[in-house]
Amino acid sequence: MRGKLLAGEIVGPPSPAQMQRTVPVVSQEGKTIDYGLGLHPTEATGQGTFWGHGGTVWGAGALAMTRADGVFTATAITRTDSAGGR
């Protein structure tokens, strides 16, 4: 799906470019990152730029990223609480 989003097949062709126009923001971790309209870029060594979005809620976190060419997508879900969800 994200490959289709970045290709302009889900929203109009101008929208992905606008979503990928970034500004510096401070993340929840206190790091300055580039962030667009719902997407942020991450560089993967030897793999190019990935675009995606992450989030956290009540002891869990998730991150979904798609390489800029839409060929490869990675999703991670983690538990972030130390009590094991209890």
Buried (B, 14 or more C-beta within 10 A) or exposed (E): EBBEBBEEEEEEEEEBEEBBEBEEEEEEEEEEBBBBEEBBBBEEEEEEBBBBBBEEEEBEBEBBBBBBEBEBBBEEEEEEEEEEEE
